[in-house]
């Protein structure tokens, strides 16, 4: 990608979303900040900057395409400012903040996210703070997962949704 720097790693984590209808890939530039790119037909194009975002030094969020909202959702962890959820709609080029201060100062930097089209929700969080966003843009706190999803070592699992049942799977 155009932002790559030789010899510098770029936390990939869950900083990407794919629109299955168009094949467009959306990717956050580097591990912090509010700059995103779209990759389509072999070309990277910078998206409008997230002008409603805060705490651009915050690392590691979870993103996923949310078909019912016609865009991708990005959930920023609570290591700065308490956690926020944003929506980018490509057809309008607009960012919207859907939630704020949902995970106040959790001390962690890792946030993951995954969308289930079958269940109509985007699930996101980090270990002791787990949430779901539904089709009418309501964020609800979920119970803690049965196992830690990230232990701080750099090794992490993958969360995805079964396309038939809508159940989330973690490996």
C-alpha positions, -999 to +999 in steps of 0.1 A: +000+000+000+011+036-005+018+042+032+042+013+036+076+020+050+104-005+045+114-022+077+084-008+097+056-031+107+020-020+105-004-034+131-029-051+108-052-065+134-088-058+124-081-026+106-099-037+074-133-043+059-145-058+026-177-049+008-188-083-006-210-066-032-183-045-049-151-063-037-137-030-023-113-034+005-111-007+032-079-004+052-067+020+080-034+036+072-008+024+098-019+016+133-032+050+144-049+080+130-080+086+110-068+081+075-083+052+055-079+039+020-100+019-004-085-007-027-105-015-058-095-027-093-058-027-084-058+009-071-055+025-037-075+057-031-075+077+001-109+082+017-120+115+032-104+119+066-126+109+096-135+145+107-156+133+136-128+112+151-110+118+183-078+105+199-059+098+166-030+084+186-051+055+197-040+021+183-058-010+173-095-010+164-119-034+148-136-028+115-161-046+094-185-041+065-221-036+077-244-042+047-275-029+064-258+004+071-243+007+036-208+012+050-181+000+072-180+003+110-148+011+129-147+006+167-117+023+184-106+008+217-108+025+250-071+032+257-077+069+250-109+087+256-132+058+264-139+041+231-159+052+201-177+037+171-177+053+136-195+045+104-181+054+069-206+053+040-187+053+007-217+065-014-217+098+005-181+099+016-193+108+051-182+097+086-206+095+115-199+088+151-224+062+164-212+058+200-187+074+224-173+066+258-185+030+258-153+015+273-137+041+296-100+037+300-098+000+299-060+001+298-058-022+268-050-013+232-065-043+213-099-041+199-114-066+175-146-066+154-166-088+132-199-085+114-225-112+111-248-106+081-270-135+093-275-120+127-275-084+116-249-073+141-213-061+144-196-075+175-165-057+189-145-052+220-115-063+240-115-090+266-135-075+295-156-051+274-177-066+246-205-050+226-227-054+197-240-028+172-273-036+156-290-025+123-307+005+140-273+018+153-278+008+189-248-004+209-254-029+237-229-043+262-225-081+260-213-105+287-176-111+288-163-138+265-154-172+281-117-169+273-093-139+269-092-129+232-059-112+235-032-116+261-009-087+252+019-109+237+012-099+201-004-133+194-040-130+188-069-151+176-094-146+148-131-139+153-155-145+125-192-152+120-207-184+106-225-171+075-254-196+080-261-195+117-248-160+125-229-174+155-195-159+162-165-182+162-131-175+178-099-193+171 
